[in-house]
Amino acid sequence: MQITYRLMTIEDYEEAYDLWIKCGNGLNDKDDSREGIEKYLKRNPTTSFVAVCEGKVVGVILCGHDGRRGIIQHACVSPDHRREGIGAKIVELALDALKAEGINKVLLVAFKKNEGGNAFWESQGFTLRDDLNYRNKALAEMVRIDPDYVKE
Ligand SMILES: CC(C)(COP(=O)(O)OP(=O)(O)OC[C@H]1O[C@@H](n2cnc3c(N)ncnc32)[C@H](O)[C@@H]1OP(=O)(O)O)[C@@H](O)C(=O)NCCC(=O)NCCS
């Protein structure tokens, strides 16, 4: 089956969202709402991609930058299309798009328990930084949507 690749637009939102849910990507009600993704794509119009097979979105990567660092989020490939090189291709497209914007380094976070995801990132040359603590702070109330999230 032929896979085509193109920039993600807001028209892809519903299919992308369904795929994120299916693939277990960590979501929340604000950033991942249609408005949230629209805001993201407006700010980062050239760096997020979808993979399409027979008219259906089977892979997504959200990617953007702040003028200095690139960030990848919500990379996923439909379970029935895994290990076909789609993940590697959407990463390559996103990295090329970042390079075209003069970005020199890209980061991402992955749940430690996500063994497959971490093996994938390792295979794509994303090294693990064990000298850092990842910190963040919420600026708004957000509801997590991923089904197996347990609040600590
Ligand atoms: C991670 C994910 C995007 C990979 O997509 P994919 O299209 O299957 O990846 P590719 O076919 O391009 O794999 C490239 C290489 O990554 C490695 N890899 C991919 N999935 C792997 C897995 N489950 N276990 C071990 N290595 C894996 C392999 O080295 C693979 O090369 P190979 O098939 O020749 O051995 C996909 O498994 C997915 O959607 N997972 C659920 C969502 C997720 O975890 N996203 C990342 C969040 S941080």
Residues whose N, C-alpha, C, O or C-beta is under 5 A from the ligand:
A	BS01	LIG	C23 A75 C76 V77 H81 R82 R83 E84 G85 I86 G87 A88 V109 A110 N114 G116 G117 A119 F120 S123
